[in-house]
Amino acid sequence: MATLAELRQCCEELGIESSALTREDMEGNIRTVFDKKYSNRKAPISADQFSEPLLKFLTKQHFWHILDRDGNELKYNYLKEG
């Protein structure tokens, strides 16, 4: 389960105003906004543009499968190399 701080970070990353939202509202809005922004894109999306808490939330809590450019599934503990 994501902490409240992680949920707020995810909301901020996606441009969601979270100050008046409950935990459940934040979780629902994160899923909805991410889906609207990224589900229908034709070009590959770099996982480097997402924070670890957002990737963790989407892949671990909601069982979404996010693939990298090579078709490999990103795990919830994906860390940027560098």
The first five atom37 places (N, CA, C, CB, O) and aatype in JSON, in Angstrom:
{
  "aatype": [12, 0, 16, 10, 0, 6, 10, 1, 5, 4, 4, 6, 6, 10, 7, 9, 6, 15, 15, 0, 10, 16, 1, 6, 3, 12, 6, 7, 2, 9, 1, 16, 19, 13, 3, 11, 11, 18, 15, 2, 1, 11, 0, 14, 9, 15, 0, 3, 5, 13, 15, 6, 14, 10, 10, 11, 13, 10, 16, 11, 5, 8, 13, 17, 8, 9, 10, 3, 1, 3, 7, 2, 6, 10, 11, 18, 2, 18, 10, 11, 6, 7],
  "atom_mask": [
    [1, 1, 1, 1, 1],
    [1, 1, 1, 1, 1],
    [1, 1, 1, 1, 1],
    [1, 1, 1, 1, 1],
    [1, 1, 1, 1, 1],
    [1, 1, 1, 1, 1],
    [1, 1, 1, 1, 1],
    [1, 1, 1, 1, 1],
    [1, 1, 1, 1, 1],
    [1, 1, 1, 1, 1],
    [1, 1, 1, 1, 1],
    [1, 1, 1, 1, 1],
    [1, 1, 1, 1, 1],
    [1, 1, 1, 1, 1],
    [1, 1, 1, 0, 1],
    [1, 1, 1, 1, 1],
    [1, 1, 1, 1, 1],
    [1, 1, 1, 1, 1],
    [1, 1, 1, 1, 1],
    [1, 1, 1, 1, 1],
    [1, 1, 1, 1, 1],
    [1, 1, 1, 1, 1],
    [1, 1, 1, 1, 1],
    [1, 1, 1, 1, 1],
    [1, 1, 1, 1, 1],
    [1, 1, 1, 1, 1],
    [1, 1, 1, 1, 1],
    [1, 1, 1, 0, 1],
    [1, 1, 1, 1, 1],
    [1, 1, 1, 1, 1],
    [1, 1, 1, 1, 1],
    [1, 1, 1, 1, 1],
    [1, 1, 1, 1, 1],
    [1, 1, 1, 1, 1],
    [1, 1, 1, 1, 1],
    [1, 1, 1, 1, 1],
    [1, 1, 1, 1, 1],
    [1, 1, 1, 1, 1],
    [1, 1, 1, 1, 1],
    [1, 1, 1, 1, 1],
    [1, 1, 1, 1, 1],
    [1, 1, 1, 1, 1],
    [1, 1, 1, 1, 1],
    [1, 1, 1, 1, 1],
    [1, 1, 1, 1, 1],
    [1, 1, 1, 1, 1],
    [1, 1, 1, 1, 1],
    [1, 1, 1, 1, 1],
    [1, 1, 1, 1, 1],
    [1, 1, 1, 1, 1],
    [1, 1, 1, 1, 1],
    [1, 1, 1, 1, 1],
    [1, 1, 1, 1, 1],
    [1, 1, 1, 1, 1],
    [1, 1, 1, 1, 1],
    [1, 1, 1, 1, 1],
    [1, 1, 1, 1, 1],
    [1, 1, 1, 1, 1],
    [1, 1, 1, 1, 1],
    [1, 1, 1, 1, 1],
    [1, 1, 1, 1, 1],
    [1, 1, 1, 1, 1],
    [1, 1, 1, 1, 1],
    [1, 1, 1, 1, 1],
    [1, 1, 1, 1, 1],
    [1, 1, 1, 1, 1],
    [1, 1, 1, 1, 1],
    [1, 1, 1, 1, 1],
    [1, 1, 1, 1, 1],
    [1, 1, 1, 1, 1],
    [1, 1, 1, 0, 1],
    [1, 1, 1, 1, 1],
    [1, 1, 1, 1, 1],
    [1, 1, 1, 1, 1],
    [1, 1, 1, 1, 1],
    [1, 1, 1, 1, 1],
    [1, 1, 1, 1, 1],
    [1, 1, 1, 1, 1],
    [1, 1, 1, 1, 1],
    [1, 1, 1, 1, 1],
    [1, 1, 1, 1, 1],
    [1, 1, 1, 0, 1]
  ],
  "atom_positions": [
    [[0.84, -1.17, 0.0], [0.0, 0.0, 0.0], [0.89, 1.24, 0.0], [-0.95, -0.01, 1.21], [1.84, 1.34, 0.77]],
    [[0.57, 2.16, -0.86], [1.34, 3.4, -0.96], [1.07, 4.29, 0.24], [1.0, 4.14, -2.27], [-0.05, 4.34, 0.76]],
    [[2.1, 4.98, 0.68], [1.92, 5.92, 1.78], [1.21, 7.16, 1.26], [3.29, 6.29, 2.43], [1.13, 7.39, 0.05]],
    [[0.7, 7.95, 2.18], [0.03, 9.18, 1.79], [0.99, 10.13, 1.08], [-0.58, 9.87, 3.02], [0.61, 10.8, 0.12]],
    [[2.23, 10.17, 1.55], [3.24, 11.02, 0.9], [3.51, 10.56, -0.53], [4.55, 11.01, 1.71], [3.66, 11.39, -1.43]],
    [[3.58, 9.25, -0.75], [3.79, 8.72, -2.1], [2.6, 9.05, -3.0], [4.02, 7.2, -2.06], [2.79, 9.4, -4.16]],
    [[1.39, 8.93, -2.47], [0.21, 9.26, -3.27], [0.22, 10.74, -3.64], [-1.07, 8.92, -2.5], [-0.11, 11.09, -4.78]],
    [[0.58, 11.6, -2.7], [0.64, 13.04, -3.0], [1.71, 13.32, -4.06], [0.95, 13.85, -1.71], [1.51, 14.16, -4.94]],
    [[2.84, 12.62, -3.99], [3.89, 12.79, -5.0], [3.39, 12.35, -6.37], [5.15, 11.99, -4.61], [3.66, 13.01, -7.37]],
    [[2.67, 11.23, -6.42], [2.12, 10.75, -7.69], [1.13, 11.77, -8.25], [1.42, 9.38, -7.49], [1.13, 12.05, -9.45]],
    [[0.28, 12.32, -7.38], [-0.69, 13.32, -7.83], [0.03, 14.55, -8.39], [-1.61, 13.73, -6.67], [-0.34, 15.06, -9.45]],
    [[1.05, 15.01, -7.68], [1.8, 16.17, -8.13], [2.45, 15.91, -9.49], [2.87, 16.55, -7.1], [2.44, 16.77, -10.37]],
    [[3.0, 14.73, -9.64], [3.67, 14.35, -10.89], [2.7, 14.36, -12.07], [4.3, 12.96, -10.75], [3.08, 14.69, -13.2]],
    [[1.44, 14.0, -11.82], [0.44, 13.94, -12.88], [-0.4, 15.22, -12.98], [-0.47, 12.76, -12.66], [-1.32, 15.29, -13.8]],
    [[-0.09, 16.22, -12.15], [-0.81, 17.49, -12.21], [-2.18, 17.46, -11.56], [0.0, 0.0, 0.0], [-3.08, 18.18, -11.97]],
    [[-2.34, 16.62, -10.54], [-3.61, 16.49, -9.83], [-3.53, 17.27, -8.53], [-3.96, 14.99, -9.56], [-2.59, 17.08, -7.76]],
    [[-4.49, 18.14, -8.28], [-4.56, 18.87, -7.01], [-5.07, 17.91, -5.95], [-5.49, 20.14, -7.12], [-6.2, 17.43, -6.04]],
    [[-4.25, 17.62, -4.95], [-4.59, 16.57, -3.99], [-4.89, 17.06, -2.59], [-3.48, 15.6, -3.92], [-5.19, 16.25, -1.71]],
    [[-4.83, 18.36, -2.35], [-4.96, 18.86, -0.98], [-6.3, 18.53, -0.33], [-4.75, 20.35, -0.97], [-6.35, 18.34, 0.88]],
    [[-7.37, 18.46, -1.1], [-8.69, 18.2, -0.52], [-9.18, 16.78, -0.8], [-9.69, 19.2, -1.06], [-10.35, 16.48, -0.56]],
    [[-8.31, 15.92, -1.3], [-8.74, 14.57, -1.68], [-8.47, 13.56, -0.58], [-8.04, 14.15, -2.96], [-7.49, 13.68, 0.17]],
    [[-9.33, 12.56, -0.49], [-9.09, 11.44, 0.4], [-8.12, 10.48, -0.27], [-10.43, 10.72, 0.77], [-7.84, 10.61, -1.46]],
    [[-7.62, 9.51, 0.48], [-6.72, 8.5, -0.07], [-7.37, 7.79, -1.26], [-6.34, 7.47, 1.02], [-6.73, 7.61, -2.3]],
    [[-8.63, 7.39, -1.1], [-9.33, 6.67, -2.17], [-9.5, 7.53, -3.41], [-10.7, 6.19, -1.67], [-9.36, 7.05, -4.53]],
    [[-9.81, 8.82, -3.2], [-9.95, 9.74, -4.34], [-8.62, 9.91, -5.07], [-10.48, 11.1, -3.87], [-8.58, 9.94, -6.3]],
    [[-7.53, 10.03, -4.3], [-6.21, 10.17, -4.92], [-5.89, 8.94, -5.75], [-5.12, 10.4, -3.85], [-5.44, 9.06, -6.89]],
    [[-6.11, 7.75, -5.2], [-5.82, 6.52, -5.94], [-6.63, 6.45, -7.23], [-6.12, 5.3, -5.07], [-6.09, 6.12, -8.28]],
    [[-7.92, 6.77, -7.15], [-8.76, 6.75, -8.34], [-8.34, 7.77, -9.38], [0.0, 0.0, 0.0], [-8.31, 7.47, -10.57]],
    [[-8.0, 8.96, -8.93], [-7.58, 10.01, -9.86], [-6.25, 9.68, -10.52], [-7.47, 11.34, -9.14], [-6.06, 9.96, -11.7]],
    [[-5.33, 9.08, -9.78], [-4.04, 8.7, -10.35], [-4.25, 7.7, -11.48], [-3.1, 8.1, -9.27], [-3.7, 7.85, -12.57]],
    [[-5.05, 6.68, -11.21], [-5.33, 5.67, -12.25], [-5.99, 6.31, -13.47], [-6.23, 4.55, -11.7], [-5.58, 6.05, -14.6]],
    [[-7.0, 7.14, -13.23], [-7.75, 7.75, -14.33], [-6.88, 8.67, -15.18], [-8.94, 8.52, -13.79], [-6.86, 8.56, -16.4]],
    [[-6.15, 9.56, -14.52], [-5.33, 10.53, -15.25], [-4.2, 9.83, -16.0], [-4.75, 11.58, -14.29], [-3.94, 10.16, -17.16]],
    [[-3.53, 8.88, -15.37], [-2.45, 8.16, -16.05], [-3.0, 7.44, -17.27], [-1.77, 7.16, -15.1], [-2.4, 7.47, -18.35]],
    [[-4.14, 6.79, -17.11], [-4.75, 6.05, -18.22], [-5.11, 6.99, -19.37], [-6.0, 5.3, -17.74], [-4.83, 6.68, -20.53]],
    [[-5.71, 8.13, -19.06], [-6.08, 9.08, -20.11], [-4.86, 9.65, -20.82], [-6.9, 10.23, -19.51], [-4.88, 9.82, -22.04]],
    [[-3.8, 9.93, -20.07], [-2.61, 10.54, -20.67], [-1.78, 9.57, -21.49], [-1.76, 11.13, -19.59], [-1.21, 9.95, -22.51]],
    [[-1.69, 8.31, -21.05], [-0.68, 7.43, -21.63], [-1.19, 6.15, -22.29], [0.26, 7.06, -20.59], [-0.42, 5.5, -22.99]],
    [[-2.43, 5.78, -22.1], [-2.86, 4.47, -22.61], [-2.99, 4.41, -24.13], [-4.18, 4.1, -22.0], [-2.81, 3.34, -24.71]],
    [[-3.29, 5.5, -24.78], [-3.53, 5.47, -26.23], [-2.38, 6.06, -27.05], [-4.79, 6.21, -26.54], [-2.55, 6.32, -28.24]],
    [[-1.25, 6.26, -26.44], [-0.11, 6.82, -27.17], [0.47, 5.77, -28.1], [0.97, 7.34, -26.21], [0.59, 4.6, -27.73]],
    [[0.84, 6.19, -29.27], [1.42, 5.27, -30.25], [2.94, 5.18, -30.09], [1.06, 5.71, -31.67], [3.53, 4.14, -30.35]],
    [[3.56, 6.26, -29.68], [5.01, 6.27, -29.51], [5.38, 5.67, -28.15], [5.57, 7.72, -29.63], [4.63, 5.81, -27.18]],
    [[6.52, 5.01, -28.08], [6.96, 4.46, -26.79], [7.16, 5.58, -25.76], [8.27, 3.67, -26.97], [7.52, 6.7, -26.11]],
    [[6.94, 5.25, -24.52], [7.11, 6.2, -23.43], [8.28, 5.71, -22.59], [5.81, 6.33, -22.57], [8.34, 4.54, -22.21]],
    [[9.2, 6.6, -22.29], [10.35, 6.23, -21.47], [9.95, 6.16, -20.0], [11.5, 7.23, -21.66], [9.35, 7.09, -19.47]],
    [[10.28, 5.06, -19.35], [9.98, 4.92, -17.92], [10.79, 5.89, -17.08], [10.25, 3.48, -17.47], [10.45, 6.15, -15.93]],
    [[11.86, 6.44, -17.65], [12.68, 7.4, -16.92], [11.92, 8.68, -16.58], [13.91, 7.74, -17.72], [12.34, 9.43, -15.7]],
    [[10.81, 8.93, -17.26], [10.07, 10.15, -16.98], [9.11, 10.0, -15.8], [9.31, 10.57, -18.21], [8.45, 10.96, -15.42]],
    [[9.02, 8.8, -15.23], [8.12, 8.56, -14.11], [8.92, 8.29, -12.84], [7.18, 7.39, -14.4], [9.99, 7.68, -12.89]],
    [[8.4, 8.73, -11.73], [9.06, 8.48, -10.45], [8.86, 7.03, -10.02], [8.54, 9.43, -9.37], [7.93, 6.36, -10.47]],
    [[9.73, 6.57, -9.15], [9.6, 5.21, -8.64], [8.28, 5.01, -7.89], [10.77, 4.88, -7.72], [7.66, 3.96, -8.06]],
    [[7.82, 5.97, -7.06], [6.53, 5.76, -6.39], [5.36, 5.59, -7.37], [6.24, 6.91, -5.47], [4.45, 4.81, -7.11]],
    [[5.38, 6.33, -8.48], [4.3, 6.19, -9.46], [4.35, 4.83, -10.13], [4.37, 7.31, -10.51], [3.32, 4.18, -10.28]],
    [[5.53, 4.4, -10.54], [5.66, 3.07, -11.15], [5.25, 1.98, -10.17], [7.1, 2.83, -11.63], [4.57, 1.03, -10.54]],
    [[5.66, 2.14, -8.93], [5.31, 1.16, -7.9], [3.79, 1.11, -7.7], [6.01, 1.49, -6.57], [3.21, 0.03, -7.63]],
    [[3.16, 2.26, -7.61], [1.71, 2.33, -7.42], [0.97, 1.65, -8.56], [1.26, 3.79, -7.3], [0.06, 0.86, -8.32]],
    [[1.36, 1.94, -9.78], [0.65, 1.4, -10.93], [0.88, -0.08, -11.14], [1.05, 2.14, -12.17], [-0.04, -0.81, -11.5]],
    [[2.1, -0.54, -10.92], [2.4, -1.94, -11.22], [2.15, -2.88, -10.05], [3.82, -2.06, -11.64], [1.75, -4.03, -10.27]],
    [[2.36, -2.43, -8.84], [2.2, -3.33, -7.7], [0.77, -3.31, -7.16], [3.17, -2.95, -6.59], [0.19, -4.37, -6.92]],
    [[0.21, -2.13, -6.97], [-1.11, -2.04, -6.37], [-2.23, -2.29, -7.36], [-1.29, -0.7, -5.74], [-3.28, -2.8, -6.99]],
    [[-2.02, -1.93, -8.6], [-3.1, -2.04, -9.57], [-2.79, -3.0, -10.71], [-3.42, -0.69, -10.14], [-3.53, -3.09, -11.68]],
    [[-1.69, -3.72, -10.58], [-1.34, -4.81, -11.49], [-1.29, -4.38, -12.95], [-2.32, -5.93, -11.33], [-1.6, -5.18, -13.84]],
    [[-0.91, -3.14, -13.21], [-0.73, -2.71, -14.58], [0.61, -3.25, -15.05], [-0.79, -1.16, -14.72], [1.54, -3.41, -14.26]],
    [[0.68, -3.53, -16.33], [1.91, -4.03, -16.93], [2.46, -2.93, -17.83], [1.68, -5.36, -17.73], [1.86, -2.58, -18.84]],
    [[3.59, -2.39, -17.45], [4.22, -1.34, -18.22], [5.45, -1.94, -18.88], [4.59, -0.09, -17.33], [6.32, -2.49, -18.21]],
    [[5.5, -1.83, -20.19], [6.6, -2.41, -20.95], [7.58, -1.33, -21.37], [6.08, -3.17, -22.18], [7.18, -0.2, -21.67]],
    [[8.85, -1.69, -21.4], [9.82, -0.75, -21.92], [9.88, -0.88, -23.45], [11.22, -1.0, -21.3], [9.13, -1.66, -24.04]],
    [[10.74, -0.12, -24.06], [10.84, -0.09, -25.51], [11.15, -1.45, -26.11], [11.89, 0.9, -25.93], [10.76, -1.74, -27.24]],
    [[11.85, -2.29, -25.37], [12.21, -3.62, -25.86], [11.16, -4.67, -25.55], [13.53, -4.04, -25.27], [11.34, -5.85, -25.87]],
    [[10.06, -4.27, -24.93], [9.0, -5.2, -24.61], [9.16, -5.91, -23.29], [0.0, 0.0, 0.0], [8.4, -6.83, -22.97]],
    [[10.15, -5.5, -22.51], [10.36, -6.09, -21.19], [9.46, -5.4, -20.17], [11.84, -5.99, -20.76], [9.32, -4.18, -20.18]],
    [[8.85, -6.2, -19.29], [7.97, -5.63, -18.28], [8.78, -4.96, -17.18], [7.06, -6.72, -17.69], [9.75, -5.52, -16.68]],
    [[8.38, -3.74, -16.81], [9.03, -3.04, -15.72], [8.46, -3.56, -14.41], [8.85, -1.5, -15.84], [7.24, -3.72, -14.28]],
    [[9.3, -3.81, -13.47], [8.87, -4.28, -12.16], [8.65, -3.07, -11.26], [9.92, -5.26, -11.55], [9.15, -1.98, -11.53]],
    [[7.92, -3.27, -10.18], [7.58, -2.16, -9.31], [8.8, -1.53, -8.66], [6.63, -2.61, -8.25], [8.74, -0.37, -8.24]],
    [[9.89, -2.25, -8.56], [11.09, -1.69, -7.94], [12.09, -1.2, -8.97], [11.73, -2.72, -7.03], [13.29, -1.13, -8.7]],
    [[11.6, -0.87, -10.16], [12.46, -0.36, -11.23], [13.21, 0.88, -10.75], [11.62, -0.02, -12.49], [12.61, 1.8, -10.21]],
    [[14.5, 0.9, -10.94], [15.31, 2.05, -10.59], [16.03, 2.53, -11.83], [16.31, 1.72, -9.46], [16.49, 1.73, -12.65]],
    [[16.14, 3.83, -11.97], [16.86, 4.39, -13.1], [18.34, 4.06, -12.95], [16.64, 5.92, -13.21], [18.91, 4.18, -11.86]],
    [[18.94, 3.64, -14.03], [20.38, 3.38, -14.0], [21.1, 4.67, -14.35], [20.77, 2.23, -14.98], [20.59, 5.48, -15.12]],
    [[22.24, 4.84, -13.81], [22.92, 6.03, -14.23], [24.02, 6.36, -13.36], [0.0, 0.0, 0.0], [24.71, 7.36, -13.59]]
  ]
}
